Amino acid sequence: MNGPHDLGGMHGFGPVAPERERDEPVFHAPWEGRALALTLAVGALGHWNIDRSRHTRESLPPAVYLGSSYYEIWTSGLEQLLREEGLVGDDELRAGRSLRDPAPTRRPPLPGADAAGSLTARSTYERPAPHPARFAVGDRVRAVNVHVAGHTRLPRYVRGHAGTVESVRGVFVFPDANAHGHGPDPQWCYTVVFEANELWGASADPRSTVSVDAFEPYLEPSS
């Protein structure tokens, strides 16, 4: 899916500023902390996984996505997931409160005492290899030129372009399948380095490169 989040090389958005905000707080407003807490608490009910939640945020209409702050995007995505799962109705979102008995959930609510542990818990998405890696360090590969209807982690700006495998990262849950309820479908992942002029043309800085972590289905051999 070509979503509004995929901005690499898009006209009109300017360069990525390398400077961080000085003394940046964790949250810029109290509601941002509540947005994070609510997202974690509802996610713990077991109705979706991290890939589906990311896909939902990236599927927001471009005007909504580009006109929203980071945590506004999170809350808009969460509202959409709640609607899709029948956990909240549009009338309740408009009212800002429950208007009927709560719908049953797949898991019990997350106890407050467990919230801190849930926030700091580290999940692993690494999986056993289903087959030997197709590519090795130093191989020339080309990112497939596809525009899938569903979720993908292949950046639009590298599709159809050739690069070199710099590292074989291992086998991980494949987001393209996991986001749509098709299971983990483990796939090899590689770091592929693209020359800037391969991506942006002769006017690009010849000294620059772009490194992309790409799953095996995104790649094909290149001469």
Secondary structure, 3 states (H helix, E strand, C coil): CCCCCCCCCCCCCCCCCCCCCCCCCCCCCHHHHHHHHHHHHHHCCCCCCHHHHHHHHHCCCHHHHHCCCHHHHHHHHHHHHHHHCCCCCHHHHHHCCCCCCCCCCCCCCCCHHHHHHHHHCCCCCECCCCCCCCCCCCCEEEECCCCCCCCCCCCHHHCCCEEEEEEEEEEECCHHHHCCCCCCCCEEEEEEEEEHHHHHCCCCCCCCEEEEEEEHHHEEECC
